[in-house]
Amino acid sequence: MAILYKNLKLKTLSLGPLILLYFLSVTEIDTQFSNYFEILSFNLQLIIVYYWVMKDPSILGNGHIFFAGIINDVIMGLPMGLSALGYLITALVAMYIRSVTVKMTFFTDWFTFILAIFFSQFINLILISNFSDLNISYSVIFYNSLFTFIFYPIFWVLFNPYLTIISRFNND
């Protein structure tokens, strides 16, 4: 009975990032603070996908990442699969960096996050310009990418203790 209770606690704790990813995809909470500052917006979903795939890929599966992107596209009115592909490219970069990095530190995570943002936004720009009639504002995309990169350390500090709690329950 105690093992069942421990496993239930571990599963419940490890669902936190997945629930947060789905919550941000279902609700129209786009982390834009344009009411307060004109250029301040960042993509929290990319931060969640990159961090958790980099640290513990068993928490977020590729199917969940893809489905959260599809839900985000439907809610936001974007072309179908655009966010899903961006999230999967971010996860792919995180998986690659995880496999080739010997010692993962905060700075390696943070500076390789630039690659994930670049490839994700590059593919999104190509798809929007070739297959959609949406207007592209390069300055909005640049500022969104920049603030996503800048806010990564804040969420790294918030997610790291949560990861230690999950790993502590997993090792008991």
Backbone bond lengths (Angstrom), bond angles and torsions (degrees), N, CA, C in turn:
res aa  C-N    CA-C-N  psi(-1)  N-CA   C-N-CA  omega(-1)  CA-C   N-CA-C  phi
1 M - - - 1.444 - - 1.523 111.28 -
2 A 1.332 116.59 -37.85 1.457 120.43 -179.40 1.522 110.89 -67.79
3 I 1.329 116.75 -36.24 1.466 120.37 178.63 1.523 109.96 -67.22
4 L 1.314 116.83 -39.51 1.463 120.97 177.80 1.521 110.87 -63.39
5 Y 1.335 116.98 -42.63 1.466 121.64 178.25 1.526 110.91 -64.75
6 K 1.339 116.77 -40.69 1.472 120.87 178.41 1.526 110.99 -64.82
7 N 1.320 116.77 -43.25 1.467 120.34 178.59 1.524 111.62 -65.35
8 L 1.320 117.16 -36.06 1.460 120.92 177.41 1.527 110.89 -65.90
9 K 1.331 116.60 -42.21 1.467 120.58 176.56 1.526 111.25 -62.24
10 L 1.331 116.45 -43.03 1.464 120.67 -179.77 1.521 110.83 -64.45
11 K 1.316 118.12 -44.88 1.471 121.16 179.16 1.517 111.15 -63.77
12 T 1.329 116.61 -40.42 1.459 120.33 179.48 1.518 110.87 -65.51
13 L 1.323 116.91 -42.82 1.463 120.17 178.13 1.518 112.23 -66.30
14 S 1.313 116.92 -40.22 1.460 119.03 -177.40 1.523 113.09 -74.26
15 L 1.326 118.05 -12.34 1.466 121.00 176.00 1.528 112.88 -81.04
16 G 1.316 118.72 -8.19 1.460 122.20 -177.67 1.519 114.25 -55.81
17 P 1.351 119.15 -53.24 1.468 119.17 179.41 1.522 113.27 -63.71
18 L 1.326 116.76 -34.98 1.460 120.27 178.77 1.526 111.22 -67.62
19 I 1.316 116.38 -41.36 1.466 120.68 177.29 1.526 110.18 -64.75
20 L 1.326 117.15 -40.38 1.469 120.74 178.16 1.527 110.89 -63.97
21 L 1.327 117.36 -41.42 1.467 120.64 178.57 1.526 111.01 -63.44
22 Y 1.319 117.13 -45.00 1.460 119.89 177.85 1.527 111.92 -67.10
23 F 1.326 117.11 -37.20 1.463 120.35 178.92 1.524 110.65 -62.59
24 L 1.332 116.83 -43.78 1.465 119.94 178.98 1.522 111.84 -68.74
25 S 1.329 117.29 -27.72 1.458 120.53 178.88 1.525 111.75 -79.29
26 V 1.326 117.33 -37.96 1.459 120.87 -177.21 1.519 111.34 -76.81
27 T 1.311 116.66 -45.57 1.455 119.18 178.66 1.517 108.24 -78.65
28 E 1.272 114.95 157.52 1.455 118.41 -179.53 1.523 110.50 -89.94
29 I 1.316 115.60 27.40 1.457 119.94 177.15 1.517 107.25 -74.04
30 D 1.276 115.12 97.55 1.452 120.72 173.39 1.514 104.77 -101.02
31 T 1.268 116.85 128.43 1.456 120.30 -171.95 1.526 110.49 -73.54
32 Q 1.295 114.07 65.94 1.466 120.54 176.52 1.512 108.02 -116.02
33 F 1.285 114.60 126.73 1.453 120.71 178.65 1.524 109.38 -110.57
34 S 1.338 115.42 44.41 1.461 120.19 -176.08 1.520 111.90 -70.29
35 N 1.326 117.26 -17.20 1.464 118.43 175.62 1.525 110.94 -69.04
36 Y 1.329 115.88 -31.74 1.457 120.37 -177.76 1.526 111.66 -96.57
37 F 1.319 115.81 -45.11 1.460 122.00 179.12 1.520 107.57 -127.87
38 E 1.302 116.89 140.43 1.459 120.56 -172.46 1.528 113.21 -68.35
39 I 1.328 118.20 -34.55 1.461 120.16 -172.08 1.514 114.30 -111.51
40 L 1.317 118.47 0.75 1.463 120.63 -173.63 1.523 111.58 -82.65
41 S 1.319 116.38 107.83 1.456 123.46 171.84 1.523 107.59 -153.07
42 F 1.330 115.45 146.90 1.458 119.26 177.18 1.519 108.58 -147.70
43 N 1.327 115.58 162.02 1.450 121.82 -174.84 1.529 108.66 -105.47
44 L 1.310 116.55 97.10 1.457 121.72 -177.49 1.527 111.60 -69.70
45 Q 1.321 117.81 -29.10 1.456 119.88 178.75 1.521 111.37 -63.30
46 L 1.333 117.59 -39.85 1.459 119.90 177.27 1.518 111.30 -63.45
47 I 1.325 116.76 -39.02 1.457 120.64 178.60 1.526 110.16 -64.24
48 I 1.320 117.03 -44.10 1.466 121.05 179.77 1.526 110.69 -62.57
49 V 1.327 115.97 -48.19 1.462 119.88 -178.44 1.524 110.41 -62.17
50 Y 1.320 117.78 -47.07 1.458 120.18 -177.01 1.527 111.38 -64.98
51 Y 1.326 117.25 -47.67 1.460 119.93 -176.34 1.531 111.49 -62.65
52 W 1.320 116.88 -48.87 1.457 118.80 -173.21 1.513 112.70 -75.92
53 V 1.326 118.71 -29.18 1.460 119.36 174.04 1.521 109.55 -72.85
54 M 1.312 116.82 -33.32 1.465 120.20 178.44 1.530 111.30 -70.50
55 K 1.314 117.76 -41.71 1.461 120.90 -174.20 1.527 113.35 -87.82
56 D 1.323 117.61 -47.47 1.465 121.23 -178.46 1.522 108.82 -146.99
57 P 1.331 116.98 91.91 1.469 119.45 -175.39 1.526 114.25 -68.13
58 S 1.326 118.02 -11.67 1.461 118.75 179.58 1.528 112.16 -75.56
59 I 1.317 117.74 -16.33 1.470 120.28 -178.50 1.527 111.07 -76.36
60 L 1.325 117.00 -46.57 1.462 121.14 177.64 1.526 108.30 -108.87
61 G 1.291 117.40 115.54 1.455 120.22 175.77 1.515 110.36 -87.20
62 N 1.312 116.20 160.11 1.469 119.70 -179.94 1.525 112.14 -63.92
63 G 1.315 117.18 -31.90 1.460 120.29 177.07 1.518 112.01 -65.66
64 H 1.324 116.11 -41.44 1.464 119.57 177.05 1.523 111.44 -66.71
65 I 1.313 116.41 -39.08 1.468 120.41 178.96 1.529 109.65 -63.40
66 F 1.328 116.66 -45.39 1.459 120.90 179.09 1.534 111.14 -62.86
67 F 1.331 116.92 -45.93 1.462 120.44 -178.30 1.528 111.72 -65.52
68 A 1.330 117.81 -37.49 1.466 120.79 176.35 1.525 110.41 -64.35
69 G 1.330 117.30 -36.37 1.457 120.67 176.47 1.522 112.42 -67.13
70 I 1.327 116.80 -40.16 1.472 120.68 177.37 1.531 110.12 -63.74
71 I 1.320 116.60 -43.17 1.469 120.23 178.11 1.520 110.07 -62.02
72 N 1.338 116.80 -42.42 1.458 120.99 178.93 1.531 111.20 -61.57
73 D 1.330 117.19 -40.33 1.466 120.62 178.51 1.527 111.46 -63.76
74 V 1.322 116.77 -42.12 1.462 120.55 -179.56 1.523 110.49 -65.72
75 I 1.328 116.96 -44.22 1.460 120.81 -177.92 1.528 111.11 -68.35
76 M 1.323 117.43 -42.98 1.463 121.27 -175.66 1.527 113.42 -84.19
77 G 1.324 118.57 -11.62 1.453 121.41 179.02 1.519 113.00 79.19
78 L 1.305 117.19 27.16 1.464 121.83 178.37 1.526 109.53 -89.36
79 P 1.335 118.11 162.83 1.465 119.10 175.11 1.529 110.79 -58.51
80 M 1.310 115.73 140.67 1.461 121.83 -173.31 1.530 111.40 -61.23
81 G 1.309 115.62 125.74 1.451 122.34 176.66 1.514 114.91 95.14
82 L 1.314 118.38 -4.70 1.469 120.92 -177.04 1.524 111.47 -67.13
83 S 1.310 117.17 -52.17 1.468 120.16 178.59 1.515 110.86 -68.03
84 A 1.317 116.87 -37.53 1.459 120.47 -179.58 1.522 110.78 -61.27
85 L 1.314 116.16 -43.01 1.455 119.50 178.77 1.532 111.32 -67.41
86 G 1.318 116.70 -39.04 1.464 119.94 176.92 1.517 112.25 -63.16
87 Y 1.336 117.04 -41.64 1.466 120.62 178.17 1.527 110.79 -66.49
88 L 1.337 116.96 -40.73 1.457 119.67 -179.64 1.524 111.88 -68.51
89 I 1.328 117.51 -34.46 1.469 119.62 176.17 1.520 109.84 -67.38
90 T 1.325 117.03 -39.32 1.462 120.44 175.78 1.527 110.16 -61.97
91 A 1.316 117.40 -42.84 1.465 120.80 177.86 1.524 111.35 -65.15
92 L 1.326 117.11 -37.85 1.459 121.16 178.42 1.525 111.58 -63.62
93 V 1.323 116.62 -44.05 1.461 120.30 177.56 1.525 110.04 -63.51
94 A 1.329 117.23 -41.64 1.466 120.74 179.11 1.527 111.19 -63.70
95 M 1.329 117.16 -41.11 1.464 120.16 178.32 1.528 111.32 -65.09
96 Y 1.327 116.03 -40.42 1.459 119.53 178.64 1.525 111.24 -65.09
97 I 1.324 117.36 -46.77 1.468 121.03 179.82 1.525 110.00 -63.34
98 R 1.316 116.99 -38.25 1.468 120.76 178.06 1.524 111.46 -62.79
99 S 1.325 116.59 -38.19 1.468 119.45 -177.07 1.526 113.24 -77.30
100 V 1.331 118.78 -27.10 1.461 119.58 -178.01 1.524 113.76 -99.09
101 T 1.331 117.55 -10.57 1.455 120.37 -178.14 1.521 109.62 -88.69
102 V 1.340 115.57 129.92 1.449 120.20 179.52 1.523 110.36 -79.05
103 K 1.310 116.89 -51.69 1.456 121.26 -179.06 1.525 107.82 -122.60
104 M 1.316 116.15 115.74 1.452 120.20 -179.26 1.520 109.76 -89.43
105 T 1.308 115.74 125.49 1.457 121.74 176.28 1.523 108.07 -124.79
106 F 1.297 115.14 174.90 1.463 119.89 179.03 1.524 110.78 -60.79
107 F 1.326 117.26 -43.60 1.463 119.61 -176.29 1.519 112.44 -68.93
108 T 1.320 118.27 -36.32 1.463 118.39 176.09 1.524 110.79 -67.11
109 D 1.337 116.35 -38.97 1.474 119.35 176.40 1.526 110.94 -61.37
110 W 1.311 114.90 -46.76 1.458 119.84 -173.74 1.524 111.86 -68.03
111 F 1.311 117.53 -44.57 1.460 118.67 -176.45 1.520 112.94 -79.08
112 T 1.300 118.37 -24.42 1.463 118.10 172.79 1.526 111.58 -79.51
113 F 1.328 116.17 -15.48 1.462 120.27 174.06 1.528 110.64 -63.68
114 I 1.324 116.82 -25.99 1.476 120.70 175.57 1.523 109.93 -59.34
115 L 1.340 116.95 -42.50 1.465 120.00 179.01 1.520 111.56 -62.38
116 A 1.310 116.50 -41.98 1.464 119.98 179.84 1.525 111.12 -63.78
117 I 1.326 116.32 -44.03 1.471 119.76 178.53 1.518 110.39 -63.71
118 F 1.336 116.67 -44.00 1.458 120.48 -177.95 1.525 111.50 -60.94
119 F 1.333 117.26 -51.22 1.463 119.30 -177.73 1.525 111.94 -66.57
120 S 1.313 116.88 -37.81 1.462 120.42 178.51 1.526 111.30 -63.65
121 Q 1.321 117.27 -48.95 1.470 120.79 -179.56 1.532 111.73 -69.55
122 F 1.327 117.26 -33.30 1.460 120.72 178.75 1.528 111.23 -64.29
123 I 1.321 116.68 -45.96 1.462 120.22 178.13 1.528 110.61 -65.57
124 N 1.335 116.78 -39.77 1.466 119.43 177.27 1.522 111.33 -61.65
125 L 1.327 117.67 -42.44 1.462 120.66 178.46 1.525 111.82 -63.38
126 I 1.312 116.46 -42.61 1.465 120.10 179.32 1.528 110.35 -62.76
127 L 1.322 116.51 -45.40 1.466 119.53 -178.74 1.522 112.56 -67.71
128 I 1.320 117.00 -40.57 1.468 119.54 179.17 1.519 110.77 -66.36
129 S 1.314 117.59 -43.23 1.471 119.53 -176.85 1.528 112.35 -70.99
130 N 1.318 118.36 -31.61 1.463 120.16 -177.01 1.524 114.26 -92.05
131 F 1.328 118.00 -31.15 1.450 119.73 -170.69 1.518 114.49 -122.18
132 S 1.311 118.28 13.43 1.456 120.01 -177.56 1.524 109.76 -145.72
133 D 1.312 114.77 161.66 1.457 120.60 176.92 1.525 111.96 -102.83
134 L 1.318 117.23 14.43 1.459 120.67 179.04 1.525 110.52 -69.05
135 N 1.311 115.49 144.54 1.462 119.95 175.34 1.519 109.33 -80.27
136 I 1.318 114.80 136.20 1.461 120.69 -178.64 1.519 108.78 -104.25
137 S 1.310 116.09 124.85 1.454 121.81 173.84 1.524 107.09 -108.28
138 Y 1.316 115.63 104.48 1.460 120.43 -175.52 1.521 112.24 -65.27
139 S 1.321 116.95 -31.31 1.460 118.71 179.36 1.527 110.85 -69.54
140 V 1.323 118.35 -37.38 1.465 121.26 177.80 1.529 109.99 -65.35
141 I 1.316 116.83 -42.52 1.464 120.50 178.56 1.519 110.52 -65.54
142 F 1.326 117.49 -40.34 1.459 120.79 178.54 1.523 111.23 -63.31
143 Y 1.337 117.27 -48.03 1.461 120.00 -179.03 1.526 111.52 -66.70
144 N 1.320 117.33 -37.91 1.452 120.16 176.93 1.523 110.34 -62.13
145 S 1.314 117.54 -44.44 1.465 121.15 178.60 1.517 111.41 -65.46
146 L 1.310 116.42 -41.30 1.464 120.63 -179.62 1.523 111.39 -63.74
147 F 1.327 117.52 -47.22 1.460 119.76 -179.42 1.531 112.10 -72.30
148 T 1.322 117.82 -27.82 1.458 119.86 172.60 1.524 109.78 -63.35
149 F 1.324 116.09 -42.61 1.467 120.71 177.50 1.527 111.14 -65.98
150 I 1.315 117.35 -41.20 1.467 121.09 -177.77 1.533 111.45 -68.82
151 F 1.342 117.54 -37.18 1.462 120.42 -177.39 1.526 113.88 -82.84
152 Y 1.318 118.15 -6.44 1.469 120.27 178.93 1.534 112.55 -57.57
153 P 1.342 120.36 -43.83 1.475 118.37 179.48 1.526 114.04 -61.84
154 I 1.323 117.25 -32.83 1.463 119.91 179.23 1.527 110.07 -64.46
155 F 1.318 116.16 -45.50 1.459 119.06 -179.77 1.520 111.58 -75.74
156 W 1.322 118.13 -25.81 1.460 121.13 173.26 1.528 109.54 -62.39
157 V 1.327 116.11 -42.85 1.465 121.00 178.39 1.533 110.65 -66.02
158 L 1.323 117.99 -35.29 1.459 120.88 178.99 1.532 112.40 -74.92
159 F 1.325 117.18 -37.85 1.460 120.96 -176.29 1.527 112.89 -81.27
160 N 1.322 118.41 -27.41 1.458 121.30 -174.69 1.534 112.70 -62.54
161 P 1.342 120.31 -46.28 1.473 118.05 176.05 1.530 113.04 -63.05
162 Y 1.316 116.37 -34.56 1.461 120.25 177.21 1.525 110.35 -63.52
163 L 1.331 116.57 -39.88 1.456 120.88 177.66 1.522 111.30 -65.25
164 T 1.321 118.04 -38.69 1.467 120.34 178.01 1.529 111.16 -66.53
165 I 1.324 117.36 -34.95 1.466 120.30 177.08 1.516 110.11 -65.57
166 I 1.335 116.12 -43.93 1.468 120.37 178.86 1.516 110.35 -63.49
167 S 1.320 117.38 -44.53 1.467 119.56 -178.89 1.532 111.33 -69.01
168 R 1.311 118.09 -31.55 1.466 121.12 177.10 1.526 109.86 -66.04
169 F 1.332 117.70 -43.05 1.456 120.22 177.60 1.535 110.66 -67.34
170 N 1.315 116.76 -33.19 1.453 121.13 -179.10 1.532 111.18 -70.82
171 N 1.315 117.65 -33.41 1.463 121.45 -177.87 1.519 113.77 -84.93
172 D 1.316 117.70 -14.54 1.482 119.42 179.63 1.487 112.73 -71.14
